[in-house]
Amino acid sequence: MSLAHNKSTVLQAYKAFDLGDIEQGKRLVSPNIIGCVMGSHKLEGVDAFLSMH
């Protein structure tokens, strides 16, 4: 994927979450996402990643 495509996907995901469309946002995030939060454990998967918000 190109940088422009990645940027567009990220912006679409942010917009979906901002509008409360969690399911659409989840479809735009990789199911294999790994998030790291200072002072927390590693978050693996979309549901774990979203649970920190």
Z-matrix of the N, CA and C atoms (Angstrom, degrees):
N
C 1 1.450
C 2 1.521 1 110.39
N 3 1.294 2 114.74 1 147.54
C 4 1.459 3 119.56 2 179.26
C 5 1.522 4 110.47 3 -82.07
N 6 1.303 5 115.31 4 163.81
C 7 1.458 6 121.20 5 176.54
C 8 1.528 7 110.45 6 -58.55
N 9 1.323 8 116.87 7 -41.93
C 10 1.464 9 120.90 8 -179.52
C 11 1.532 10 110.54 9 -63.18
N 12 1.328 11 117.76 10 -39.94
C 13 1.466 12 121.48 11 179.17
C 14 1.526 13 110.12 12 -66.65
N 15 1.329 14 116.82 13 -44.13
C 16 1.469 15 120.52 14 178.45
C 17 1.527 16 111.19 15 -61.36
N 18 1.321 17 116.01 16 -44.13
C 19 1.468 18 120.69 17 179.39
C 20 1.523 19 110.60 18 -61.10
N 21 1.315 20 116.96 19 -43.70
C 22 1.456 21 121.58 20 178.99
C 23 1.526 22 111.30 21 -61.66
N 24 1.328 23 116.92 22 -42.12
C 25 1.456 24 121.31 23 179.87
C 26 1.521 25 111.36 24 -63.97
N 27 1.321 26 116.79 25 -43.98
C 28 1.466 27 120.98 26 179.62
C 29 1.530 28 110.24 27 -63.31
N 30 1.319 29 117.25 28 -43.91
C 31 1.463 30 120.55 29 179.62
C 32 1.528 31 111.20 30 -64.22
N 33 1.339 32 117.54 31 -37.69
C 34 1.465 33 120.96 32 176.78
C 35 1.527 34 110.72 33 -64.36
N 36 1.325 35 116.79 34 -40.41
C 37 1.463 36 120.75 35 179.09
C 38 1.523 37 110.50 36 -64.46
N 39 1.339 38 117.49 37 -46.66
C 40 1.471 39 120.69 38 177.55
C 41 1.529 40 110.54 39 -57.99
N 42 1.334 41 116.34 40 -44.38
C 43 1.464 42 120.23 41 -179.27
C 44 1.529 43 110.52 42 -62.21
N 45 1.332 44 116.97 43 -44.23
C 46 1.469 45 120.48 44 179.31
C 47 1.521 46 110.43 45 -60.25
N 48 1.325 47 117.98 46 -46.51
C 49 1.463 48 120.99 47 179.14
C 50 1.534 49 110.90 48 -63.96
N 51 1.335 50 117.03 49 -41.42
C 52 1.469 51 120.62 50 178.97
C 53 1.527 52 111.61 51 -60.81
N 54 1.332 53 115.85 52 -35.11
C 55 1.464 54 120.62 53 -179.44
C 56 1.527 55 112.60 54 -84.93
N 57 1.336 56 116.06 55 -1.86
C 58 1.456 57 120.07 56 179.61
C 59 1.516 58 114.35 57 83.86
N 60 1.330 59 117.29 58 10.10
C 61 1.463 60 121.29 59 179.20
C 62 1.529 61 108.80 60 -89.89
N 63 1.327 62 114.83 61 75.21
C 64 1.462 63 121.52 62 -174.38
C 65 1.529 64 111.70 63 -61.19
N 66 1.322 65 117.16 64 -41.74
C 67 1.468 66 120.05 65 -178.29
C 68 1.524 67 111.60 66 -62.35
N 69 1.335 68 117.44 67 -41.96
C 70 1.469 69 120.01 68 177.26
C 71 1.527 70 109.92 69 -65.62
N 72 1.312 71 117.10 70 -42.32
C 73 1.459 72 119.91 71 177.91
C 74 1.518 73 111.49 72 -59.75
N 75 1.334 74 116.63 73 -42.31
C 76 1.465 75 120.65 74 179.65
C 77 1.523 76 111.24 75 -63.72
N 78 1.335 77 117.47 76 -34.95
C 79 1.471 78 120.30 77 178.81
C 80 1.526 79 111.39 78 -66.48
N 81 1.332 80 116.70 79 -25.90
C 82 1.460 81 120.81 80 -177.49
C 83 1.531 82 113.04 81 -89.31
N 84 1.329 83 116.85 82 -10.12
C 85 1.464 84 121.33 83 179.68
C 86 1.525 85 108.59 84 -101.27
N 87 1.315 86 116.46 85 137.60
C 88 1.464 87 120.37 86 179.15
C 89 1.522 88 111.12 87 -57.64
N 90 1.334 89 117.68 88 134.89
C 91 1.467 90 119.65 89 177.98
C 92 1.530 91 111.72 90 -65.52
N 93 1.317 92 117.41 91 -14.88
C 94 1.467 93 122.43 92 -179.04
C 95 1.523 94 112.61 93 -100.06
N 96 1.315 95 117.59 94 15.70
C 97 1.468 96 120.95 95 -177.34
C 98 1.530 97 110.52 96 -58.37
N 99 1.307 98 115.05 97 141.95
C 100 1.466 99 121.58 98 174.78
C 101 1.524 100 106.63 99 -126.64
N 102 1.313 101 115.19 100 122.22
C 103 1.459 102 120.65 101 179.67
C 104 1.510 103 110.44 102 -114.06
N 105 1.303 104 116.36 103 146.98
C 106 1.463 105 122.21 104 177.42
C 107 1.516 106 108.12 105 -125.15
N 108 1.320 107 115.46 106 130.69
C 109 1.454 108 121.53 107 179.52
C 110 1.523 109 107.42 108 -123.99
N 111 1.322 110 116.78 109 131.40
C 112 1.466 111 119.45 110 -179.63
C 113 1.522 112 110.40 111 -55.63
N 114 1.301 113 116.33 112 132.86
C 115 1.450 114 121.88 113 178.38
C 116 1.510 115 114.09 114 77.36
N 117 1.318 116 116.58 115 11.58
C 118 1.454 117 121.16 116 -178.28
C 119 1.527 118 109.14 117 -131.53
N 120 1.303 119 115.23 118 173.48
C 121 1.450 120 120.20 119 177.40
C 122 1.528 121 110.07 120 -85.22
N 123 1.321 122 116.27 121 169.25
C 124 1.453 123 121.88 122 178.67
C 125 1.521 124 108.80 123 -68.88
N 126 1.315 125 117.12 124 134.31
C 127 1.456 126 122.95 125 -179.92
C 128 1.521 127 108.73 126 -103.36
N 129 1.322 128 116.96 127 116.94
C 130 1.467 129 120.88 128 -178.49
C 131 1.515 130 110.12 129 -113.59
N 132 1.326 131 116.50 130 128.78
C 133 1.455 132 122.47 131 178.54
C 134 1.521 133 112.09 132 95.78
N 135 1.314 134 115.20 133 158.43
C 136 1.456 135 121.65 134 -176.03
C 137 1.524 136 111.54 135 -61.72
N 138 1.332 137 118.28 136 -47.21
C 139 1.462 138 120.42 137 -176.73
C 140 1.527 139 111.99 138 -63.25
N 141 1.321 140 117.02 139 -40.63
C 142 1.466 141 120.41 140 178.06
C 143 1.524 142 110.19 141 -65.77
N 144 1.311 143 116.08 142 -41.59
C 145 1.461 144 120.97 143 179.20
C 146 1.520 145 110.86 144 -61.79
N 147 1.336 146 116.58 145 -43.78
C 148 1.462 147 120.79 146 -179.23
C 149 1.515 148 112.38 147 -72.14
N 150 1.322 149 118.26 148 -24.57
C 151 1.450 150 120.47 149 -177.88
C 152 1.527 151 112.52 150 -67.60
N 153 1.329 152 117.41 151 -18.53
C 154 1.459 153 119.45 152 -179.69
C 155 1.523 154 111.84 153 -79.13
N 156 1.318 155 118.03 154 -7.19
C 157 1.476 156 121.22 155 -178.71
C 158 1.482 157 109.38 156 -102.84
